Amino acid sequence: MIGVDTNVLLRFHVADDAAQHATAASFFADRSERSPAYISLVVLVEFVWSLRRTYGYSWHDIHTLLGALTMARDIRLERQDVVADALSIAIETNSGLVDNIVVLANRADGCASTMTFDKAAARRIPSMELLS
């Protein structure tokens, strides 16, 4: 397994730098089930944030892309089950993908709830509670 940084994942998917895109594409072409690319939760969250804020991707496009990443045989996501569940919940409830990842990862680590100042997230996401 070989870990990738956010910038490698971005160059591959966004292709805003031709030379780096070609290098990243070659790297991912060499991945397999036996030698997958590893994407940590930190990288995944940075990737989502960058796609949305910097590149203006729609949530639909981000959800589609992450759905493909969760199914790829040559990619391993940290806590893949959490990411897949968070993606499903975000789509079903129209709630924040990253907020759902945080809540589900916290729950998997034994947290009874997750405190937030985000009123919308507290309304939409079970076990996310408003800290007031």
Helices and strands as residue ranges (DSSP letters): E 2-3, H 6-14, H 18-29, E 37-39, H 41-53, H 59-71, E 75-77, H 80-93, H 97-108, E 114-116, H 119-124, E 128-130
